[in-house]
Amino acid sequence: MSFERIIGLNVIDDQEYQRYREAMLPILKTYDGAFGYDFKVSEVLLSKTEDDINRVFTIEFPSKQNMEEFFANPDYIEVQNRHLKNSINSKTVISMHEKDT
Protein backbone atom coordinates (compact mmCIF):
# COMPACT_ATOMS: atom_id res chain seq x y z
CA MET A 1 0.00 0.00 0.00
CA SER A 2 1.03 3.59 -0.56
CA PHE A 3 -0.54 6.99 -0.04
CA GLU A 4 -1.30 9.33 -2.91
CA ARG A 5 -2.47 12.92 -3.28
CA ILE A 6 -3.91 14.32 -6.49
CA ILE A 7 -3.33 18.08 -6.60
CA GLY A 8 -4.46 20.81 -8.98
CA LEU A 9 -2.59 24.11 -9.16
CA ASN A 10 -2.89 27.30 -11.11
CA VAL A 11 0.72 28.06 -12.02
CA ILE A 12 1.28 31.72 -12.87
CA ASP A 13 5.11 31.65 -13.13
CA ASP A 14 6.51 28.52 -14.82
CA GLN A 15 10.16 29.39 -14.12
CA GLU A 16 9.62 29.99 -10.42
CA TYR A 17 7.52 26.82 -10.19
CA GLN A 18 10.36 24.86 -11.80
CA ARG A 19 12.75 26.29 -9.18
CA TYR A 20 10.33 25.10 -6.50
CA ARG A 21 10.26 21.59 -7.98
CA GLU A 22 14.05 21.43 -8.22
CA ALA A 23 14.52 22.64 -4.63
CA MET A 24 11.91 20.37 -3.06
CA LEU A 25 12.77 17.17 -4.92
CA PRO A 26 15.76 16.18 -2.72
CA ILE A 27 13.60 16.68 0.39
CA LEU A 28 10.78 14.64 -1.17
CA LYS A 29 13.15 11.77 -1.87
CA THR A 30 14.24 11.61 1.79
CA TYR A 31 10.63 10.66 2.60
CA ASP A 32 10.55 8.10 -0.24
CA GLY A 33 8.10 10.36 -2.04
CA ALA A 34 7.76 10.67 -5.81
CA PHE A 35 5.63 12.21 -8.51
CA GLY A 36 3.49 9.70 -10.36
CA TYR A 37 1.77 11.80 -13.02
CA ASP A 38 2.18 15.43 -14.01
CA PHE A 39 -0.03 17.24 -16.51
CA LYS A 40 -0.31 20.75 -17.89
CA VAL A 41 -4.04 21.26 -18.36
CA SER A 42 -5.39 23.57 -21.04
CA GLU A 43 -9.10 23.24 -20.31
CA VAL A 44 -11.04 22.22 -17.20
CA LEU A 45 -14.48 20.89 -18.11
CA LEU A 46 -15.82 20.19 -14.61
CA SER A 47 -14.54 21.25 -11.22
CA LYS A 48 -15.72 21.35 -7.62
CA THR A 49 -13.79 24.58 -7.01
CA GLU A 50 -13.94 28.06 -8.44
CA ASP A 51 -10.13 28.20 -8.42
CA ASP A 52 -8.41 27.98 -11.77
CA ILE A 53 -6.38 24.82 -12.46
CA ASN A 54 -3.74 24.50 -15.17
CA ARG A 55 -1.50 21.83 -13.63
CA VAL A 56 -2.52 18.45 -12.16
CA PHE A 57 -0.15 15.93 -10.62
CA THR A 58 0.00 13.00 -8.26
CA ILE A 59 2.48 12.78 -5.41
CA GLU A 60 3.03 9.42 -3.72
CA PHE A 61 4.48 8.28 -0.40
CA PRO A 62 4.88 4.84 1.17
CA SER A 63 2.58 5.93 4.03
CA LYS A 64 0.39 8.79 5.20
CA GLN A 65 2.91 9.43 7.99
CA ASN A 66 5.71 9.97 5.44
CA MET A 67 3.48 12.42 3.58
CA GLU A 68 2.58 14.37 6.72
CA GLU A 69 6.22 14.51 7.84
CA PHE A 70 7.32 15.75 4.41
CA PHE A 71 4.79 18.60 4.33
CA ALA A 72 5.74 19.56 7.93
CA ASN A 73 9.50 19.50 7.27
CA PRO A 74 11.01 22.95 8.00
CA ASP A 75 13.29 22.75 4.94
CA TYR A 76 10.29 21.98 2.73
CA ILE A 77 8.29 24.84 4.27
CA GLU A 78 11.19 27.20 3.53
CA VAL A 79 11.28 26.08 -0.12
CA GLN A 80 7.51 26.41 -0.33
CA ASN A 81 7.61 29.95 1.07
CA ARG A 82 10.49 30.97 -1.19
CA HIS A 83 9.25 29.52 -4.50
CA LEU A 84 5.76 28.01 -4.47
CA LYS A 85 3.86 30.97 -3.02
CA ASN A 86 5.24 33.20 -5.79
CA SER A 87 4.56 30.75 -8.61
CA ILE A 88 0.90 29.76 -8.06
CA ASN A 89 -2.29 31.57 -7.16
CA SER A 90 -4.39 28.56 -6.18
CA LYS A 91 -3.98 25.00 -4.94
CA THR A 92 -6.70 22.35 -4.84
CA VAL A 93 -6.28 18.96 -3.19
CA ILE A 94 -8.46 16.87 -5.49
CA SER A 95 -8.03 13.58 -3.64
CA MET A 96 -6.00 11.82 -0.95
CA HIS A 97 -6.17 8.07 -0.69
CA GLU A 98 -4.39 4.81 -0.01
CA LYS A 99 -3.71 2.76 -3.11
CA ASP A 100 -2.39 -0.66 -3.95
CA THR A 101 1.15 -0.48 -5.27
C-alpha positions as CSV (number, residue, x, y, z in Angstrom):
1,M,0.0,0.0,0.0
2,S,1.0,3.6,-0.6
3,F,-0.5,7.0,0.0
4,E,-1.3,9.3,-2.9
5,R,-2.5,12.9,-3.3
6,I,-3.9,14.3,-6.5
7,I,-3.3,18.1,-6.6
8,G,-4.5,20.8,-9.0
9,L,-2.6,24.1,-9.2
10,N,-2.9,27.3,-11.1
11,V,0.7,28.1,-12.0
12,I,1.3,31.7,-12.9
13,D,5.1,31.6,-13.1
14,D,6.5,28.5,-14.8
15,Q,10.2,29.4,-14.1
16,E,9.6,30.0,-10.4
17,Y,7.5,26.8,-10.2
18,Q,10.4,24.9,-11.8
19,R,12.8,26.3,-9.2
20,Y,10.3,25.1,-6.5
21,R,10.3,21.6,-8.0
22,E,14.0,21.4,-8.2
23,A,14.5,22.6,-4.6
24,M,11.9,20.4,-3.1
25,L,12.8,17.2,-4.9
26,P,15.8,16.2,-2.7
27,I,13.6,16.7,0.4
28,L,10.8,14.6,-1.2
29,K,13.2,11.8,-1.9
30,T,14.2,11.6,1.8
31,Y,10.6,10.7,2.6
32,D,10.6,8.1,-0.2
33,G,8.1,10.4,-2.0
34,A,7.8,10.7,-5.8
35,F,5.6,12.2,-8.5
36,G,3.5,9.7,-10.4
37,Y,1.8,11.8,-13.0
38,D,2.2,15.4,-14.0
39,F,0.0,17.2,-16.5
40,K,-0.3,20.8,-17.9
41,V,-4.0,21.3,-18.4
42,S,-5.4,23.6,-21.0
43,E,-9.1,23.2,-20.3
44,V,-11.0,22.2,-17.2
45,L,-14.5,20.9,-18.1
46,L,-15.8,20.2,-14.6
47,S,-14.5,21.2,-11.2
48,K,-15.7,21.3,-7.6
49,T,-13.8,24.6,-7.0
50,E,-13.9,28.1,-8.4
51,D,-10.1,28.2,-8.4
52,D,-8.4,28.0,-11.8
53,I,-6.4,24.8,-12.5
54,N,-3.7,24.5,-15.2
55,R,-1.5,21.8,-13.6
56,V,-2.5,18.5,-12.2
57,F,-0.1,15.9,-10.6
58,T,0.0,13.0,-8.3
59,I,2.5,12.8,-5.4
60,E,3.0,9.4,-3.7
61,F,4.5,8.3,-0.4
62,P,4.9,4.8,1.2
63,S,2.6,5.9,4.0
64,K,0.4,8.8,5.2
65,Q,2.9,9.4,8.0
66,N,5.7,10.0,5.4
67,M,3.5,12.4,3.6
68,E,2.6,14.4,6.7
69,E,6.2,14.5,7.8
70,F,7.3,15.7,4.4
71,F,4.8,18.6,4.3
72,A,5.7,19.6,7.9
73,N,9.5,19.5,7.3
74,P,11.0,22.9,8.0
75,D,13.3,22.7,4.9
76,Y,10.3,22.0,2.7
77,I,8.3,24.8,4.3
78,E,11.2,27.2,3.5
79,V,11.3,26.1,-0.1
80,Q,7.5,26.4,-0.3
81,N,7.6,29.9,1.1
82,R,10.5,31.0,-1.2
83,H,9.2,29.5,-4.5
84,L,5.8,28.0,-4.5
85,K,3.9,31.0,-3.0
86,N,5.2,33.2,-5.8
87,S,4.6,30.8,-8.6
88,I,0.9,29.8,-8.1
89,N,-2.3,31.6,-7.2
90,S,-4.4,28.6,-6.2
91,K,-4.0,25.0,-4.9
92,T,-6.7,22.4,-4.8
93,V,-6.3,19.0,-3.2
94,I,-8.5,16.9,-5.5
95,S,-8.0,13.6,-3.6
96,M,-6.0,11.8,-0.9
97,H,-6.2,8.1,-0.7
98,E,-4.4,4.8,0.0
99,K,-3.7,2.8,-3.1
100,D,-2.4,-0.7,-4.0
101,T,1.1,-0.5,-5.3
